[in-house]
């Protein structure tokens, strides 16, 4: 298990990072879940 302190320690000083979640089902579930995790209109490039 990871908690926020673990994530913060790992990412400290690493520059920009993004975390997201995605959910899907069916034959393309991995691709659709990954796309859902990174397609957030509030995130800029």
BATOR-455155 format. One record per residue: residue number from 0; z, y, x of N, C-alpha, C in turn; residue in three letters. Coordinates in steps of 0.2 Angstrom, whole numbers, padded with zeros to 4 digits. Layout:
// BATOR-455155
SITE  num   n_c3   n_c2   n_c1  ca_c3  ca_c2  ca_c1   c_c3   c_c2   c_c1  residuo
SITE  NUM      Z      Y      X      Z      Y      X      Z      Y      X      Ala
...
END
This chain:
// BATOR-455155
SITE  num   n_c3   n_c2   n_c1  ca_c3  ca_c2  ca_c1   c_c3   c_c2   c_c1  residuo
SITE    0   0000  -0006   0004   0000   0000   0000   0000   0006   0004      Unk
SITE    1  -0004   0011   0002  -0004   0018   0005   0000   0023   0001      Unk
SITE    2   0003   0027   0004   0006   0033   0000   0003   0039   0003      Unk
SITE    3   0005   0045   0000   0002   0051   0002   0003   0053   0009      Unk
SITE    4   0009   0051   0011   0011   0053   0018   0007   0049   0023      Unk
SITE    5   0005   0043   0021   0001   0039   0026  -0006   0042   0026      Unk
SITE    6  -0009   0044   0020  -0016   0047   0020  -0015   0054   0024      Unk
SITE    7  -0010   0058   0023  -0010   0064   0027  -0009   0063   0034      Unk
SITE    8  -0006   0058   0036  -0005   0057   0044  -0012   0055   0047      Unk
SITE    9  -0015   0050   0043  -0022   0048   0045  -0027   0054   0046      Unk
SITE   10  -0027   0058   0041  -0032   0063   0041  -0030   0070   0044      Unk
SITE   11  -0024   0070   0047  -0022   0076   0050  -0026   0078   0056      Unk
SITE   12  -0029   0084   0056  -0033   0087   0061  -0040   0084   0061      Unk
SITE   13  -0042   0081   0056  -0049   0077   0056  -0054   0081   0053      Unk
SITE   14  -0053   0088   0051  -0058   0092   0047  -0058   0090   0040      Unk
SITE   15  -0064   0091   0037  -0065   0091   0030  -0065   0083   0028      Unk
SITE   16  -0062   0082   0022  -0062   0075   0019  -0063   0076   0012      Unk
SITE   17  -0065   0071   0009  -0066   0070   0001  -0063   0064  -0001      Unk
SITE   18  -0059   0064  -0006  -0057   0057  -0010  -0059   0058  -0017      Unk
SITE   19  -0062   0052  -0019  -0064   0052  -0026  -0063   0045  -0029      Unk
SITE   20  -0063   0045  -0036  -0063   0038  -0039  -0069   0037  -0043      Unk
SITE   21  -0071   0031  -0044  -0077   0030  -0049  -0076   0023  -0052      Unk
SITE   22  -0079   0022  -0058  -0078   0016  -0061  -0085   0014  -0065      Unk
SITE   23  -0086   0008  -0065  -0092   0006  -0068  -0092  -0002  -0069      Unk
SITE   24  -0097  -0004  -0072  -0098  -0012  -0073  -0105  -0013  -0074      Unk
SITE   25  -0107  -0020  -0073  -0114  -0022  -0073  -0117  -0023  -0066      Unk
SITE   26  -0123  -0024  -0066  -0126  -0026  -0060  -0126  -0021  -0054      Unk
SITE   27  -0126  -0015  -0056  -0126  -0009  -0051  -0119  -0006  -0051      Unk
SITE   28  -0114  -0009  -0052  -0108  -0006  -0053  -0105  -0003  -0047      Unk
SITE   29  -0107  -0006  -0041  -0104  -0003  -0034  -0108   0004  -0033      Unk
SITE   30  -0114   0004  -0034  -0118   0010  -0033  -0116   0015  -0038      Unk
SITE   31  -0115   0013  -0044  -0113   0018  -0050  -0106   0021  -0048      Unk
SITE   32  -0102   0017  -0046  -0095   0019  -0045  -0095   0024  -0039      Unk
SITE   33  -0098   0022  -0034  -0099   0026  -0028  -0102   0033  -0030      Unk
SITE   34  -0107   0033  -0034  -0110   0039  -0036  -0105   0044  -0040      Unk
SITE   35  -0102   0040  -0045  -0097   0044  -0049  -0091   0047  -0045      Unk
SITE   36  -0089   0043  -0039  -0084   0046  -0035  -0086   0052  -0031      Unk
SITE   37  -0092   0053  -0030  -0094   0058  -0026  -0098   0064  -0030      Unk
SITE   38  -0099   0063  -0036  -0103   0068  -0040  -0098   0072  -0044      Unk
SITE   39  -0095   0077  -0041  -0090   0081  -0044  -0093   0089  -0044      Unk
SITE   40  -0094   0092  -0049  -0097   0099  -0049  -0092   0104  -0046      Unk
SITE   41  -0086   0102  -0045  -0082   0107  -0041  -0082   0106  -0034      Unk
SITE   42  -0085   0101  -0031  -0086   0100  -0024  -0092   0104  -0022      Unk
SITE   43  -0091   0108  -0017  -0097   0111  -0014  -0099   0108  -0007      Unk
SITE   44  -0105   0108  -0005  -0107   0105   0002  -0104   0108   0007      Unk
END
